[in-house]
Amino acid sequence: MRIARSAAVVITVLACALIPAGAAASSQRVVTRPVVFSVRNLNRTPVSCSTDGAAYQIHGLIVGPASSLARSGGAATLYLHGLGFGVFFWDFSAVPGYDFAAAMAAAGHVSVIIDRLGYGASDHPIGTQSCIGGQADIAHQIVQQLRAGTYSTTNKGAPISFARIALVGHSAGGAIAQVESYSFRDVDALGVLSWADQGSSTLATTDFLQAGSVCMNGGETSDGAPGYAPFGQTAADFDAAMFFDADPAVVAATNQLRNLDPCGDDNSIVAAINEDHLMVPTITVPVLLVFGANDALFPPPAGTEQEAQFLGSSDVSLIQLPNTGHALTLERSAPTFTADISRWLAARRF
């Protein structure tokens, strides 16, 4: 499913409408800029999995206060979505009140949100030629382009560069973020949302096995490319995995936007977990972990167990949100989640 991207949009918002509760109140002019990153599908991480080495384009958006995007040298956070999602996980507009990136911009933060390789508006390789290590390598390439200002934008003028970059991943995107962090050591902070390398539920195992079965039988086609599979074979399966307390309108809209996943990503999860147990303890940057207390895929104490893996960092924070499932930006508790992320980033100069 390709998501149409319009020209750059400038939106003036009142802080009382979008700034997360607990953040500083002020009026912010929020700018949204379509961006494109030219990358190669390489895997230079310790996670053993296959990629095709070909050139692809990753489409996304930079969303932030106009003042922060007027010059180079500031801070930004790159967000990676999980299985089944896309850039819409971070800028959800089908139902008012769930646009995480706009709320973060109103609170003063710059967010870089993308469709990962094989998703949405980004290029789609053969699904078996994407993998967790390759996705982490692509994230590294994007980080480097953000630091150098060498990505493309439809805006007039040259892209700006960023001096400090945090990397935050949700679900499988959290696994990818961890691999990027310990493989390339080029981010200044790490966020892992709704992902743990141990403590997954029986439901998580069942959904992965069902996706693997689809892949073993050749997979499905996504945007003309073969080798893709759904996480959760039906809408009801997906909803049971992702949501605990969500507006039915949000759930229905999410199912309309939902993406298939590259089979190679699914198939390399175990390899990534095995490497994580060795390498996550070597991560030294500040780390934030956020879990829903009612996550059907990673129920407690998965968050506490994941926190214990980050032995090399002196700054590790764990937040567990009550009455919240796996899809943190789409639950009714989303404003609390956004406020927690905002406070954590602000305390670390992002």
Disulfide bonds with the S-S distance in Angstrom:
Cys49-Cys131 2.15
Cys215-Cys263 2.03
